[in-house]
Amino acid sequence: MKAKLTATAALMMAGALALSGCGGAATSGTAGGGGGGDAEQGLDGRGPITYVQGKDNSNVVRPLIEKWNAAHPNEKVTFKEQTDQADQQHDDLVQHFQAKGADYDVVDVDVVWTAEFAAKGWLQPLKDKMALDTSAMLKPTVDSGTYKGTLYAAPQTSDGGILYYRKDLVPTAPTTWEEMMGMCSIAKANNIGCYAGQFSKYEGLTVNASEAINSSGGSVLDKDGKPSLNTADAKAGLENLAKAYADGNIPKEAITYKEEESRQAFQDGKLLFLRNWPYVYNLATTEGSSKVKDVLGMTALPGKDGPGASTLGGHNLAVSVYSKNKATALDFLKFMTSEETEKFYATQGSLAPVLGALYEDKELVAKLPYLPVLKTSIENAVPRPVSPFYPAVTKAIQENAYSAIKGEKTVETALSDMQKSIESAGAAG
């Protein structure tokens, strides 16, 4: 176990995890999503359980489990720590689910894994005897744990995109994309780049392209999970990025940016606007080399007519259908999503809570001043495309959005190709 990280480092890890959770391809399992007979077993079972999560770099999990175990000597939780690599975490869970192992009772799932695991019948539906009260949680976080109208994973921590800007050059933050692009003349006058996000061909581009499409009123998938990219709104969204890159409002080097490259460019004073995750706040305001520490502004991502639709990040908790002690597992879920625990996530690990009231908590806001902006971001957030075939979906988005932004394909062709690839992924699945 490495030494406890600072809150800044923990937040960096949270931001990285929020992006990295595409994992490997879905593999065969029990179809249907209800869990079949397995979902009816162990509902009253009590006793020791195992909790499985990626590396606890910020030392959040261990103190919580110690607290639980002290209060529940006959229902102790064993912590099974995975690696810090999201694809390895994903594949480890898949292997255990496929084997119908009862040794993984409660598992931590990235928000993009829920549909895949639920469709395979591996997650216990959180309804009836296993119901969880989500009324105090931000709606998008609840949606992220829901598949086909049923809750399968309890919202644990969240995350959302933020627009950072230079307060010394932009006195009033833009609220729409058009308004922000109109301010790019300020960047040119100061000989700096105007806007950057994460446009390298990786999961971050899925996030940025989805945000552009959603913020223009479009969507990658419709409510039935079918691709809906051949629309005027989807075209307008992707065209915003392609046009900004073509005319230089997105600097040419930004096509290589991931989170850290874009953060560094902004901190070095080379950008007027930056789309990134909340972890940037601590680094940009505390690192000695930062040129923006005293002029850092933060606001919601700009949209068509107001705040845009951030891509929702975060992690949720699910109960395996193969667990023998589901009554204990449910109580553990309630403990891990309680107000006291959620506050601990924020103060100990700089992780965004899922309970709406905590974003107005004066003590928390004093420590994490970006919380009100982050709440607006999360309230307007949309999950990455919810699909059991997510790995193929994200690949289609990345490849075609990248080609459109670089001008290698027209926006219309890129969206048409994206549509066909996602349709093929569903047919193949």
C-alpha positions as CSV (number, residue, x, y, z in Angstrom):
1,M,0.0,0.0,0.0
2,K,1.4,3.3,-1.0
3,A,1.4,6.2,1.4
4,K,-1.8,8.2,1.6
5,L,-2.1,10.7,-1.3
6,T,-2.9,14.3,-0.9
7,A,-6.4,15.4,-1.7
8,T,-5.1,16.9,-5.0
9,A,-3.6,13.6,-6.1
10,A,-6.7,11.7,-5.0
11,L,-8.8,14.0,-7.1
12,M,-6.5,13.4,-10.1
13,M,-7.0,9.7,-9.6
14,A,-10.8,10.3,-9.5
15,G,-10.7,12.2,-12.7
16,A,-8.6,9.6,-14.4
17,L,-10.8,6.8,-13.2
18,A,-13.9,8.7,-14.4
19,L,-12.5,8.6,-17.9
20,S,-10.8,5.2,-18.0
21,G,-13.7,2.9,-17.4
22,C,-14.5,1.6,-20.9
23,G,-12.7,-1.7,-20.1
24,G,-12.6,-4.7,-22.4
25,A,-15.3,-6.0,-24.6
26,A,-18.4,-7.6,-23.2
27,T,-18.2,-11.3,-23.0
28,S,-20.9,-13.9,-23.0
29,G,-22.9,-14.6,-19.9
30,T,-26.5,-15.0,-18.9
31,A,-28.7,-12.7,-21.0
32,G,-31.7,-10.8,-19.9
33,G,-30.6,-8.5,-17.1
34,G,-32.8,-9.8,-14.4
35,G,-30.4,-12.4,-13.0
36,G,-33.0,-15.2,-13.4
37,G,-33.2,-17.6,-10.5
38,D,-29.9,-16.3,-9.0
39,A,-31.6,-12.9,-8.3
40,E,-34.1,-14.7,-6.0
41,Q,-31.4,-16.5,-3.9
42,G,-29.7,-15.2,-0.8
43,L,-32.1,-12.3,-0.2
44,D,-32.3,-12.9,3.5
45,G,-28.7,-14.0,3.9
46,R,-26.5,-12.4,6.5
47,G,-22.9,-12.9,7.3
48,P,-19.4,-11.9,6.1
49,I,-19.1,-10.4,2.6
50,T,-16.3,-9.2,0.3
51,Y,-16.2,-5.8,-1.2
52,V,-14.2,-5.4,-4.5
53,Q,-12.8,-2.1,-5.7
54,G,-9.8,-0.7,-7.6
55,K,-6.8,0.5,-5.7
56,D,-7.6,2.6,-2.6
57,N,-4.9,5.2,-3.3
58,S,-6.6,7.9,-1.3
59,N,-7.2,5.7,1.8
60,V,-11.0,6.2,1.7
61,V,-12.1,2.5,1.7
62,R,-10.1,1.1,4.6
63,P,-11.3,3.5,7.3
64,L,-14.9,3.0,6.2
65,I,-14.6,-0.8,6.4
66,E,-12.9,-0.6,9.8
67,K,-15.8,1.4,11.0
68,W,-18.4,-1.0,9.5
69,N,-16.6,-4.1,11.0
70,A,-16.5,-2.5,14.4
71,A,-20.2,-2.2,14.4
72,H,-21.0,-5.5,12.6
73,P,-18.7,-8.2,14.1
74,N,-20.9,-11.0,12.7
75,E,-21.1,-9.4,9.2
76,K,-17.6,-8.3,8.6
77,V,-16.5,-7.0,5.2
78,T,-13.2,-8.1,3.6
79,F,-11.7,-5.6,1.1
80,K,-10.5,-7.2,-2.1
81,E,-8.3,-4.5,-3.7
82,Q,-7.9,-4.6,-7.5
83,T,-5.2,-2.8,-9.5
84,D,-5.6,0.9,-10.4
85,Q,-6.1,0.1,-14.1
86,A,-9.8,0.3,-15.1
87,D,-9.6,-2.3,-17.9
88,Q,-8.0,-4.8,-15.5
89,Q,-10.7,-4.1,-12.9
90,H,-13.4,-4.7,-15.5
91,D,-11.9,-7.9,-16.8
92,D,-11.4,-9.3,-13.2
93,L,-15.1,-8.7,-12.5
94,V,-16.2,-10.3,-15.8
95,Q,-14.1,-13.4,-15.0
96,H,-15.7,-13.8,-11.6
97,F,-19.2,-13.2,-12.8
98,Q,-18.8,-15.7,-15.6
99,A,-17.7,-18.3,-13.1
100,K,-20.8,-17.5,-11.0
101,G,-18.5,-17.0,-8.0
102,A,-20.0,-16.1,-4.7
103,D,-16.8,-14.6,-3.4
104,Y,-17.5,-11.1,-4.8
105,D,-20.5,-9.8,-3.0
106,V,-20.4,-6.1,-3.5
107,V,-18.5,-4.6,-6.4
108,D,-17.5,-1.1,-7.5
109,V,-18.5,-0.4,-11.1
110,D,-17.6,2.5,-13.3
111,V,-20.8,4.2,-14.6
112,V,-20.2,2.8,-18.1
113,W,-20.2,-0.8,-17.0
114,T,-23.7,-0.9,-15.5
115,A,-25.5,-1.7,-18.7
116,E,-23.1,-4.4,-19.8
117,F,-23.2,-6.2,-16.4
118,A,-26.9,-5.8,-15.9
119,A,-27.7,-7.1,-19.4
120,K,-25.6,-10.2,-18.7
121,G,-27.7,-10.9,-15.6
122,W,-24.8,-10.4,-13.2
123,L,-26.1,-7.6,-11.0
124,Q,-28.8,-7.9,-8.4
125,P,-31.8,-5.6,-9.2
126,L,-32.1,-3.1,-6.3
127,K,-35.9,-3.4,-6.0
128,D,-38.5,-5.0,-3.7
129,K,-36.6,-6.6,-0.8
130,M,-33.3,-5.1,-2.2
131,A,-34.7,-1.6,-2.7
132,L,-32.5,1.4,-2.0
133,D,-33.8,5.0,-1.2
134,T,-32.3,7.3,-3.8
135,S,-34.6,10.3,-3.2
136,A,-31.8,12.5,-1.8
137,M,-29.4,11.7,-4.7
138,L,-28.8,13.8,-7.8
139,K,-31.0,12.4,-10.6
140,P,-28.2,11.9,-13.1
141,T,-26.3,9.8,-10.6
142,V,-29.3,7.6,-10.1
143,D,-29.8,7.3,-13.9
144,S,-26.2,6.1,-14.2
145,G,-27.0,3.1,-12.0
146,T,-30.2,2.3,-13.9
147,Y,-30.7,0.0,-16.8
148,K,-34.0,-0.4,-18.6
149,G,-35.9,1.3,-15.8
150,T,-34.4,-0.8,-13.0
151,L,-31.7,0.3,-10.5
152,Y,-28.8,-2.1,-10.5
153,A,-26.1,0.0,-8.9
154,A,-26.1,2.5,-6.0
155,P,-24.6,5.9,-6.8
156,Q,-21.4,6.2,-4.8
157,T,-19.4,9.1,-6.1
158,S,-19.8,11.3,-9.1
159,D,-17.9,13.7,-11.4
160,G,-18.7,16.3,-14.1
161,G,-16.9,18.5,-16.6
162,I,-16.0,22.1,-15.8
163,L,-15.2,25.1,-18.0
164,Y,-12.1,26.9,-16.6
165,Y,-11.4,30.4,-17.9
166,R,-9.1,33.4,-17.3
167,K,-10.9,35.9,-15.1
168,D,-8.3,38.6,-15.9
169,L,-9.2,38.3,-19.6
170,V,-12.8,37.3,-19.5
171,P,-14.7,39.3,-16.8
172,T,-18.0,37.4,-17.4
173,A,-18.1,33.7,-18.1
174,P,-19.8,32.6,-21.3
175,T,-23.0,30.6,-21.0
176,T,-23.3,29.4,-24.6
177,W,-20.9,27.9,-27.1
178,E,-21.5,30.7,-29.5
179,E,-20.8,33.3,-26.8
180,M,-17.5,31.5,-25.9
181,M,-16.4,31.3,-29.6
182,G,-17.1,35.0,-29.8
183,M,-14.6,35.6,-27.1
184,C,-11.8,33.9,-29.0
185,S,-10.8,37.3,-30.4
186,I,-9.6,38.0,-26.8
187,A,-7.3,35.0,-27.0
188,K,-5.9,36.1,-30.4
189,A,-5.3,39.6,-29.1
190,N,-3.2,38.0,-26.3
191,N,-1.5,35.6,-28.6
192,I,-2.8,32.5,-26.8
193,G,-5.1,29.6,-27.8
194,C,-8.8,30.0,-27.2
195,Y,-10.3,26.6,-26.2
196,A,-9.2,23.1,-25.6
197,G,-10.7,19.9,-24.2
198,Q,-9.4,16.3,-24.6
199,F,-9.3,15.5,-28.3
200,S,-6.7,12.7,-28.6
201,K,-8.2,9.4,-29.9
202,Y,-9.0,7.8,-26.5
203,E,-11.9,7.6,-24.0
204,G,-11.6,11.4,-23.3
205,L,-12.7,12.1,-26.9
206,T,-15.8,10.0,-26.4
207,V,-16.5,12.3,-23.4
208,N,-15.9,15.5,-25.3
209,A,-17.7,14.5,-28.5
210,S,-20.7,13.2,-26.5
211,E,-20.8,16.5,-24.6
212,A,-20.7,18.5,-27.8
213,I,-23.6,16.4,-29.3
214,N,-25.7,16.4,-26.1
215,S,-25.1,20.1,-25.5
216,S,-26.5,20.9,-28.9
217,G,-29.7,19.0,-28.2
218,G,-28.7,15.8,-29.8
219,S,-27.8,12.3,-28.4
220,V,-25.6,9.5,-29.4
221,L,-28.2,6.9,-28.5
222,D,-32.0,7.4,-28.2
223,K,-34.1,6.3,-25.2
224,D,-34.3,2.8,-26.6
225,G,-30.5,2.5,-26.9
226,K,-30.4,2.9,-30.7
227,P,-28.0,5.3,-32.3
228,S,-29.5,8.6,-33.3
229,L,-26.6,10.4,-34.9
230,N,-28.2,11.4,-38.3
231,T,-29.9,14.4,-36.8
232,A,-29.5,18.2,-37.2
233,D,-28.7,18.6,-33.5
234,A,-26.0,15.9,-33.5
235,K,-24.5,17.5,-36.6
236,A,-24.5,20.9,-35.0
237,G,-22.7,19.6,-32.0
238,L,-19.9,17.8,-33.7
239,E,-19.6,20.6,-36.2
240,N,-18.9,23.0,-33.3
241,L,-15.7,21.1,-32.6
242,A,-14.7,20.6,-36.2
243,K,-15.3,24.3,-37.1
244,A,-13.4,25.5,-34.1
245,Y,-10.4,23.3,-34.9
246,A,-10.5,24.3,-38.6
247,D,-10.5,28.1,-37.8
248,G,-7.9,27.8,-35.1
249,N,-10.2,28.5,-32.1
250,I,-9.1,25.1,-30.9
251,P,-5.3,25.2,-31.4
252,K,-3.9,22.5,-33.7
253,E,-1.8,20.9,-30.9
254,A,-5.0,20.2,-28.9
255,I,-5.7,17.2,-31.2
256,T,-3.1,15.4,-29.1
257,Y,-4.4,16.5,-25.7
258,K,-5.6,14.2,-22.9
259,E,-6.4,15.6,-19.4
260,E,-2.9,16.4,-18.3
261,E,-1.7,17.9,-21.6
262,S,-4.7,20.2,-21.7
263,R,-4.3,21.1,-18.0
264,Q,-0.7,22.0,-18.4
265,A,-1.4,24.2,-21.4
266,F,-3.9,26.1,-19.5
267,Q,-1.7,26.4,-16.4
268,D,1.1,27.6,-18.6
269,G,-1.0,30.5,-19.7
270,K,-1.5,29.2,-23.2
271,L,-5.3,28.9,-23.2
272,L,-8.2,31.2,-22.5
273,F,-10.7,28.4,-21.9
274,L,-10.3,24.7,-20.9
275,R,-12.8,21.9,-20.5
276,N,-11.6,19.4,-17.8
277,W,-12.5,17.7,-14.6
278,P,-12.6,19.3,-11.1
279,Y,-9.2,17.9,-10.2
280,V,-7.6,20.8,-12.2
281,Y,-8.8,23.3,-9.6
282,N,-6.3,22.2,-6.8
283,L,-3.4,21.9,-9.2
284,A,-4.0,25.2,-11.0
285,T,-4.3,27.1,-7.7
286,T,-1.5,25.5,-5.8
287,E,1.3,24.6,-8.2
288,G,4.1,27.1,-8.1
289,S,4.5,27.1,-11.8
290,S,0.9,27.9,-12.5
291,K,0.4,31.2,-14.3
292,V,-3.4,31.2,-13.6
293,K,-3.5,30.5,-9.9
294,D,-4.8,34.0,-9.1
295,V,-7.1,34.5,-12.1
296,L,-8.8,31.1,-12.3
297,G,-12.5,31.2,-13.1
298,M,-14.9,28.2,-13.2
299,T,-18.3,27.8,-14.7
300,A,-20.6,25.2,-16.2
301,L,-19.8,23.9,-19.7
302,P,-21.5,26.1,-22.3
303,G,-24.4,24.8,-24.3
304,K,-26.8,25.8,-27.0
305,D,-29.0,28.2,-24.9
306,G,-27.3,27.9,-21.5
307,P,-25.4,25.3,-19.4
308,G,-24.3,22.4,-21.6
309,A,-24.6,18.7,-20.9
310,S,-21.5,17.5,-19.2
311,T,-20.6,13.8,-19.5
312,L,-21.2,12.2,-16.1
313,G,-18.3,10.5,-14.4
314,G,-18.2,8.5,-11.2
315,H,-18.5,5.0,-9.6
316,N,-21.4,3.0,-8.3
317,L,-21.8,0.0,-6.0
318,A,-23.6,-3.2,-7.1
319,V,-24.5,-6.5,-5.5
320,S,-23.6,-9.7,-7.3
321,V,-26.5,-11.9,-8.1
322,Y,-24.3,-14.8,-6.9
323,S,-23.8,-13.4,-3.4
324,K,-25.1,-15.6,-0.5
325,N,-25.5,-12.7,1.9
326,K,-27.6,-10.1,0.1
327,A,-29.3,-8.7,3.2
328,T,-25.8,-7.8,4.6
329,A,-24.7,-6.5,1.2
330,L,-27.7,-4.2,1.0
331,D,-27.0,-2.8,4.4
332,F,-23.4,-2.2,3.4
333,L,-24.6,-0.3,0.3
334,K,-26.7,1.9,2.5
335,F,-23.8,2.5,4.8
336,M,-21.5,3.4,1.9
337,T,-23.9,5.9,0.5
338,S,-25.0,7.5,3.7
339,E,-24.6,11.3,4.3
340,E,-21.7,10.7,6.7
341,T,-19.9,8.5,4.3
342,E,-20.5,10.8,1.3
343,K,-19.1,13.7,3.3
344,F,-16.0,11.5,4.1
345,Y,-15.6,10.8,0.3
346,A,-15.4,14.5,-0.3
347,T,-13.1,15.5,2.6
348,Q,-10.8,12.5,2.6
349,G,-10.7,11.7,-1.1
350,S,-11.9,14.9,-2.9
351,L,-14.6,12.8,-4.5
352,A,-17.8,14.4,-5.7
353,P,-20.8,13.3,-3.5
354,V,-24.0,12.0,-4.9
355,L,-26.3,13.7,-2.3
356,G,-27.6,17.0,-3.5
357,A,-27.7,18.7,-0.1
358,L,-23.9,18.3,0.4
359,Y,-23.3,20.8,-2.4
360,E,-24.7,23.5,-0.2
361,D,-22.9,22.3,2.9
362,K,-20.9,25.4,4.1
363,E,-18.1,23.4,5.6
364,L,-17.6,21.4,2.4
365,V,-17.9,24.4,0.1
366,A,-15.2,26.2,2.2
367,K,-12.8,23.3,1.6
368,L,-13.9,22.6,-2.0
369,P,-15.1,25.9,-3.5
370,Y,-15.9,24.4,-6.9
371,L,-18.8,22.3,-5.5
372,P,-21.7,24.7,-6.5
373,V,-20.3,24.8,-10.1
374,L,-19.9,21.0,-10.0
375,K,-23.5,20.6,-8.9
376,T,-24.7,22.5,-11.9
377,S,-22.5,20.4,-14.1
378,I,-23.8,17.1,-12.6
379,E,-27.4,18.2,-12.7
380,N,-27.1,18.8,-16.4
381,A,-24.9,15.8,-17.0
382,V,-25.7,12.9,-19.3
383,P,-24.0,9.5,-18.9
384,R,-21.8,8.2,-21.7
385,P,-23.9,6.1,-24.1
386,V,-25.6,3.4,-22.0
387,S,-25.1,0.2,-23.9
388,P,-24.2,-3.5,-23.2
389,F,-21.8,-3.1,-26.1
390,Y,-20.0,0.0,-24.8
391,P,-16.5,-0.9,-25.8
392,A,-17.5,-1.0,-29.5
393,V,-19.7,2.1,-29.1
394,T,-16.8,4.2,-27.7
395,K,-14.4,3.0,-30.4
396,A,-16.9,4.2,-33.0
397,I,-17.3,7.6,-31.4
398,Q,-13.5,8.1,-31.0
399,E,-12.5,7.1,-34.5
400,N,-15.2,9.1,-36.3
401,A,-15.1,12.2,-34.1
402,Y,-11.3,12.4,-34.4
403,S,-11.6,12.2,-38.2
404,A,-14.3,14.9,-38.3
405,I,-12.4,17.3,-36.1
406,K,-9.2,16.9,-38.1
407,G,-11.1,17.4,-41.3
408,E,-10.4,13.9,-42.7
409,K,-14.1,13.3,-43.0
410,T,-17.0,15.6,-43.3
411,V,-19.2,15.9,-40.2
412,E,-22.1,14.2,-42.0
413,T,-19.9,11.3,-43.1
414,A,-18.4,10.9,-39.7
415,L,-21.8,10.8,-38.0
416,S,-23.1,8.4,-40.6
417,D,-20.2,6.0,-40.2
418,M,-20.5,6.3,-36.4
419,Q,-24.2,5.4,-36.7
420,K,-23.4,2.3,-38.8
421,S,-20.6,1.1,-36.5
422,I,-22.8,1.3,-33.4
423,E,-25.6,-0.5,-35.2
424,S,-23.2,-3.2,-36.2
425,A,-22.0,-3.5,-32.7
426,G,-25.6,-4.1,-31.4
427,A,-26.3,-6.6,-34.2
428,A,-23.1,-8.5,-33.5
429,G,-23.9,-8.5,-29.7
